[in-house]
Amino acid sequence: ATGIITSSLFASMSEQGLPVELGQKLTDIYAWDIDFFTEIRHNDYFRVIYEEIRLLDGPEHVEKSRIGLILAAEFNTSGRSRYAILFDNEGGLEDYFDEDGRSLRNQLLRAPLSYTRISSSYSRRRFHPVLHRWAPHLGIDYAAPTGTPVMSTGDGTVITASRTRANGNYVKIRHNNSFISYYLHLSRFGKGIRDGVRVKQGQVIGYVGATGYATGPHLDYRVKKN
């Protein structure tokens, strides 16, 4: 299948009668490489080779079909082609790679800083040390000295670099169509960190502090999917 983007990927596929599932699989494959919220332009195009699995169902043998694997794809945005090729290497890793063999799946860093200890884990029910009541804690607290550099765990765009009463100074970064990371209670922001700025994996986006609802210097780190 191939198509030219008129307004969105899914609209172009709908115009050609292509299944929505194919668009969902494409956006998943390119999730780390293309920001489908901001990068898609009029006249961008896609090409894709995929499996279609056809089933004969019922006594009248009514034919139904569903999408199987995407074997290869090209997505051209702003004149630049991004390739995705399904490959199973000798190590048994089946994933999508570009034409030079680089994986399209850029993993997030395991931790955004050099920390002393984990002072509070992810929990659906934790006794809040400031509010003195039970509440969910949907992140991990890394205890570290004030001023410890905090890094972005992946490439992305800063959605928010602001301050609230509870979060203190915090940064929110969109990494792809699915993942957003949060960095709370910072003492201050990194150089040039503001809304809309692109950041690289490992770039310093702030420094550990105890702003907001905090009893001591630490980073509250969170990741949300969808």
ABEGO torsion letter per residue (X at the ends): XBBBBAABAAAAAAAAGBBAAAAAAAAAAAAAABBAAAABBBGBBBBBBBBBBBBBBEAAGBBBBBBBBBABBBBBBGGBBBBBBBBBBAAGBBBBBBAAGBBABBBBBABABBBABBABBBBABBBBAAAGBBBBBABBBBBBBBGBBBBBABBEBBABBBBBAAAEBBBBBBABAABBBBBBGBABBBBGBBBGBBBBBGBBAEBBBABEBBABBBBBBBBBBX
